[in-house]
Amino acid sequence: MPRQNPVQPVHEVRLGSIKAAIWENKTENGTRFNVTIARIYKDGEQWKSTDSFGRDDLLLLAKVVDQAHTWIFDNGKSRHD
């Protein structure tokens, strides 16, 4: 049975095929953020993702992670409980 309201990231950063999803988690100690990283690719007509990165992905991976870090610092302060 499909979920009625699937949880969505609060922000995404994407450069080329590398994507970071930023997830908001409310805790007793305030809001915390987690980040998931994926490389997206097309297999025939279907989009897929993997958490495996090749040599040529690493620079984009570093830049996406840096931008996710910056977003969390810029936006995290305004989201405290």
N, C-alpha and C positions, 0 to 999 in steps of 0.2 A: 504494500500500500504506500503510495507516495506521500511525502511529508507535505502538510498544508503550508507551513511557513519555514522553509529551509533556512538554516542559519547562514548568513552572508558575512563576508569580511567587511570591516569598516572602511578599508581602503585597499587598493591594489596598485602595485608599481609594475610596469612592464616595459622592457626594452627588448625589441626583437622577439625571440622565442622564450625569453626568461621572464618569469612572473613571480612576484612576491605578493602573498595575500596576508594582510594584517588583521588579526582577530582580537577583539576586545573581550576581556574576561574580568568581570566584577568580582572582587574578593572582599573579605572583611577588612583588609588593609588598603582598599582603594582599587582603582582600575589598573589592570596589568594587560600587556599586549604580548601576543605570540605571533610568530611569523612562519608561514610555510612557503617553501620555494619549489618551483616546478619549471621544467622545460616542456613547452607545448610543441606538438608537431601534428601533422596531418598524415593519417594512414588511409590512403584511398580518399573516401569522402568524409571520413570520421576524424574529428579532433580528439587527440589523446594527450596525456601528460605523463611525465616520468620525473623521478628525483635523481636521475643519473645524468651527469654532466661530462662532456668531453673537454679536451684541452682548449678548443676554440670557444667554448662557452664560459670559461672561467673569468675573463675580464668583464663580460656583461653581468655575470653572476655577482661579482664584487660590486659593481656599480648599482645593481638593483638592491642589494643588501644595504649599501650605504644610503640610498634614497629612502628605504624603509626605515632605517635607523633615524634619519633626519625627520621623517614624518612623525614618528612616535615621539621624539623629543619636542617637536613643534606643537603637536596636538594633544599629547598626553596630559599636559598640565591643566588643560581646560576640561578634562573628562574625569577628574577625581570626584569621588562620591561626596 
